[in-house]
Amino acid sequence: MTDLLIALVPVVAGLIGVWVNLNSTVARLKGRVVQLELSQDELKRDIKELLKSVHNIEIMIAKMNAE
């Protein structure tokens, strides 16, 4: 019985270690995904603003050519 217990303790400790490491990795990856999503939203806003500015410039050029 003690031999079985001596053999199982390192196995159980190893499994717990793997589980903790896996949860830590998943939490870190979730944080990265959230950060990337925020960056993507910011990039979309910047691109929309840039497109709006380009359209305004196009309108100004068209008005200048019309005069």
PALOSE-946357 format. One record per atom (N, C-alpha, C, O, CB): residue in one letter; x, y, z. Coordinates in pm, whole numbers, plus 32768, in hexadecimal, padded with zeros to 4 digits. Each point is the difference from the previous one (the first is absolute). Glycine has a CB too. Layout:
<nodes>
AXYZ;...
</nodes>
This chain:
<nodes>
M80537F898000;M7FAD80778000;M8057807E8000;M7FE4805E7FB6;M7F677F2480C3;T811D80817FD8;T805780758002;T804B800F7F7D;T801D80707FD5;T7FFA7F788122;D80087FA87EC9;D804480087F7E;D7FA680437F99;D802D80517FAF;D80587EDF8086;L7EFC80AF7FCE;L7F9F803C7FA5;L7FF48096801B;L7FFC80517FA3;L7F877ED5804E;L807680FD808E;L7FF6808C8027;L807D804D7FD6;L7FF580707FCD;L7F797F5080F3;I810680067F53;I807E803F7FD8;I800580137F69;I803880637FD0;I803C7F3680F7;A7F53800B7EEE;A7FFF800A7F6F;A7F9980667FCF;A801780437F9B;A80347ECE8058;L7F4480FD8053;L7F9680597FD3;L801880928023;L7FD280597FB8;L7F947EEA8061;V80E280D98053;V8016808B802A;V804680527F93;V7FD1806D7FE1;V803B7F45810D;P8061801F7ED7;P803E80507F95;P7FA7800E7F84;P800280687FBD;P80DB7F4B8096;V7ED57FE87F90;V7FA580077F8C;V7F97806B8019;V7FE580537FA9;V80417EB88024;V7F9E80F380A8;V7F9980638021;V803D808C8003;V7FC4805F7FCE;V7FBC7EF480B8;A80F580BA7FB5;A804480838004;A801E802F7F72;A7FF080777FE3;A80747F5280FE;G7FC67FDF7EC9;G801B80247F75;G7F82802C7FB8;G800280627FB5;G80BA7EFE804A;L7ED7805A8017;L7F8180267FC1;L7FD180898030;L7FD080517FB0;L7FF57EBD803E;I8049810B8093;I7FDA80838035;I8058806D7FC4;I7FCF806C7FDE;I7FE37F2880FA;G80CF80517F1B;G805B80617FC4;G7FDC801E7F70;G800280737FD5;G80B17F3C80C3;V7F2D7FE97F1C;V7FD880147F74;V7F7F80507FF9;V7FF380587FAB;V807C7ED08015;W7F3280BA8098;W7F8080478001;W80148094801F;W7FC580567FBF;W7FC87ED78087;V80C580F1801E;V801B808B8025;V804680487F8D;V7FDC80727FE0;V80357F4E8113;N805180007ECF;N8047803C7F90;N7FA380197F8A;N800780697FBF;N80CB7F25808B;L7ED680147F9A;L7FA1800E7F92;L7FA08073801A;L7FE480507FA7;L802F7EBB802A;N7FBA80FE80A9;N7FA5806F8022;N804780867FF6;N7FC580627FD2;N7FBB7F0680C5;S80FC809E7F92;S804D807C7FF6;S801380287F6E;S7FF380757FDC;S80827F5380FA;T7FAB7FD67ED6;T8013801C7F72;T7F7E802F7FBF;T8001805E7FB1;T80B67EF68048;V7EDB806C8028;V7F7E80277FC8;V7FDC808D802B;V7FCF804E7FAF;V7FE77EC28051;A80618112807D;A7FE280868031;A805580687FB9;A7FCF806B7FDC;A7FF37F358103;R80BE80417F0C;R805A805D7FB9;R7FD280127F6F;R800180707FCD;R80BF7F4A80C9;L7F187FDB7F29;L7FD180097F76;L7F7D804D7FF5;L7FEC804C7FA1;L80857EDB802F;K7F3680C88092;K7F84804D8000;K801E8094800C;K7FC180527FBD;K7FC57EEC80AB;G80DA80E67FEC;G8028808C800D;G803680377F7E;G7FE380727FDB;G804F7F668114;R801D7FD97ECB;R8036802C7F80;R7F9280137F98;R800380607FB3;R80D27F288081;V7EC9801E7FCB;V7F91800B7FA2;V7FB28080801A;V7FDC80477FA2;V80167EBF804D;V7FF38118808F;V7FB8807B8023;V804F80797FD0;V7FC7805D7FC8;V7FD17F328101;Q80EB80727F4E;Q805480707FD6;Q7FFF800F7F68;Q7FFA80707FCD;Q80977F6E80FE;L7F767FB37EEE;L7FFC80067F6D;L7F7A80337FCD;L7FFB804B7F9F;L80A87EF88058;E7EF18096804B;E7F7C80307FD7;E7FF580968017;E7FC680477FAD;E7FD77EDA8089;L809981108038;L7FFE8090801A;L8053804A7F98;L7FD8806A7FD0;L800A7F698126;S80927FF67EE8;S8055803F7F9B;S7FBB80017F79;S800B80617FB5;S80C07F5480C9;Q7EEF7FE07F63;Q7FB97FF77F80;Q7F92806A7FF9;Q7FEE80407F99;Q80457EC98059;D7F83810A807C;D7F9780658003;D803B808B7FED;D7FC880537FB9;D7FAF7F1A80DE;E80FB80AC7FAA;E804280827FF3;E802E80167F6F;E7FF2806E7FCB;E80587F868127;L7FEC7FA57ED0;L802D800A7F76;L7F8A801C7FA3;L800C80507FA3;L80B27F138090;K7ED2805C7FE4;K7F8980187FAE;K7FD28090800C;K7FDD803E7F9C;K7FDF7ED38081;R80458126805C;R7FDA808C8014;R805F805D7FB4;R7FD4805E7FBF;R7FCC7F688122;D80E2801E7F28;D806280537FBC;D7FEF7FFA7F68;D800D80667FBC;D80927F758102;I7F457FAF7F0D;I7FEE7FF17F70;I7F82804A7FD2;I8001803F7F97;I80757EE18070;K7F1F80D88047;K7F8680497FDE;K801980977FFF;K7FD180477FA7;K7FA57F0080BD;E80D480E87FFE;E8020808E8007;E8056802A7F89;E7FEB806B7FC7;E80087F8C8135;L806D7FB67EDF;L8056801C7F8E;L7FAE80027F7F;L801380597FAD;L80AF7F3D80CA;L7EE4800C7F78;L7FAB7FFC7F8A;L7FA8807C7FF7;L7FEC80377F94;L80177ECF8076;K7FC881248067;K7FAE80788004;K8051807A7FD6;K7FCF80557FB6;K7FA57F468101;S8108806E7F78;S805780707FDB;S80207FFD7F6B;S800380697FBF;S805E7F968128;V7FB87F8B7EE3;V801C7FF47F70;V7F87802D7FAF;V801080457F9B;V808E7EFC8092;H7EEA80997FFD;H7F88802D7FBA;H7FF280978006;H7FDA803F7F9D;H7FB87EE78098;N808C8115803D;N7FF98092800B;N806480437FA1;N7FE080657FC3;N7FD87F84812D;I80BD7FDF7F05;I806580377FA4;I7FCF7FF27F70;I800F805C7FB0;I80AA7F6980F1;E7F0B7FC87F3F;E7FCB7FED7F78;E7F9580687FE2;E7FFC80367F91;E80357ED4807E;I7F7781128051;I7F9880647FEC;I803D808A7FEB;I7FD4804B7FA9;I7F8E7F2D80E3;M810480AA7FC3;M804280827FF2;M8042800D7F76;M7FF7806A7FC2;M80317F9B8137;I80177F937ED9;I804180037F7C;I7F96800D7F92;I801480497FA0;I80AB7F2A80B8;A7ED380477FB8;A7F9580097F9C;A7FC7808E7FFB;A7FE380347F93;A7FE67ED98092;K80268132804F;K7FCE808A8003;K8064805F7FC0;K7FD8805D7FB9;K7FA77F708119;M8102801D7F45;M806780567FC5;M80007FF27F68;M801080647FB9;M807B7F888118;N7F647F9D7EFD;N7FFD7FE87F70;N7F8380367FC0;N800180257F8A;N80877F12809A;A7F0C80D08028;A7F8180327FCB;A800280977FEE;A7FB780357FAD;A7FD57F0D80C0;E80C781037FE0;E800580937FFB;E804E80307F8C;E800E80797FEE;E7FDF7F8E8102;
</nodes>
